[in-house]
Amino acid sequence: MRGESVVVVGAGQAGCQVAVSLREQGHRGPITLIGDEAQKPYQRPPLTKAYLAGETDLAGLVLRQDSYYEDHGIKLVTGERVLGVDRSARVAVLGCARTIGYDHLVFATGARPRPLPIPGAEHVLNLRSVADADVLRQRLDGQVGLDVVVIGGGFIGLELAAVVRKLRHEVTVVETQPQVMQRAVTPETARQLVNRHRSEGVQVLTGRGVAAVREGLVELTDGTVLVADLVVAGIGVLPNTEVAQRSGLATDNGIVVDAHLRTVDQRVHAVGDCARFASTLTGGLTRLESVQNATDQATCVAGAILGSAEPYTALPWFWSDQYDVKLQIAGLTEGHDRAVTVGDPAEGRFSVFCFRGDKLVGVEAYNKPIDFIMARRVLEGGNTLTPEIVARPGFDLRGSLQRAA
C-alpha cells in the first residue's frame, strides 16, 4: 500500500493536506495533486479578512512553498480540470483526453458559491477564490464611501461586511432569515454580532430577501430599494460533485462516504467541503465546511489509504473574526433544545452552552478563548456537564474542570 499511486482531485486545503499527510505517514508511492486554479494551494479563510483588507498578499496565503512539492515527490498540476474518472480502468481523465492512472483516488473538489436566482444576478460578485478577492479589492481600492450591499448574513457575509466597513465604505447586510447566522449560532450570539456591526455603522436588515439587482440599485422583497455601487453575495455554497456523479458514485448534497470517508468504491475517498460523511457524532450523513474538518479528514484518509481502520471522529470546531470579536464554536450546536449563557453579553465576553436534552453538544465562545479550549476538552472527553450545573451562579468552565480533576 505504501508504494501505490494516489491521485487527489482538488488542490485546496483538504487536497493539499491529503498529499502532505500521506508523506508524513510514510507513503512512498507517486502522489499527483490536481487543482483547477492557476495558483498553488492556498488558504481561503483570509480572503474575507487580511487579504481583502490588503494586509497580506498571495505569498502569505500559500499552504506550502513551491520547493515543498518537489522535495517531497508530490506532482502538483495547476490550472487543470479533471473531467471524469473511469473507475474500472482506474484513471482520471483531464483535458485533451489525457489520463492519469491511480491505485487510490481522493475527491477534494470543494464547493462553489450558491447562485443567486434573481434578475440582475450578473451584477453581483462572489468571494470564494483569490480571483474573486482580486476583483473585489480592485473595486474597493483607493476609494472611500462606496455603498456596498452584502447579500447574506452568514460567516462569509458578516466577515466581508466587517472588512469593507473598516475600509471606510457604507455597508448594508441583507439576510432573508429573521436572524443572522441562523443555522450556525444561537439567538444571543447573533444578537451581539448584529449589535457590534451596527455600532460600526453597518445597516443589518433581516427577514427580507433580494428581489432584483439593477445597475446601481438593489430591490428587496418588501419593496425597499437600496443604492449600491457594489453588490456581493455570501449565501452559502454548493458542493462540487459533478465528476463523482458522472463516475457513478452516490451524491446527496455532497459525495456520500462512510465513516472512513470511503465511497462505495473502496479505492475512492472524498474529503472536505464536498464530502457528506456518516458522522459518529450526529448518527447521520453530515457535510461540514471548515478548515478543521478539511485537514482532519485529509489526515484520516491518508491513514485509511495506508491501511488504518480508524473512522473519522474528530470534533468539529469553527471560528470567525469580525472587528475585535473572535467567535469560536466547539461541537455541533444544530438541533440543540436548550442554551445556557455564562457571562454578560453586554460586556462583549460570554459563552453559550448548547444542550440536546441533558447532553452538551456545543459551546459558542464570544471573546472567551479559554472557554473554547476547555469546551473542546469536555466534548472530546468525558462530558458530564448538565444544564443545571452550567446555570449555577458563578459557574466557570475552567474552574469546574480543575475541581473535577
Disulfide bonds with the S-S distance in Angstrom:
none
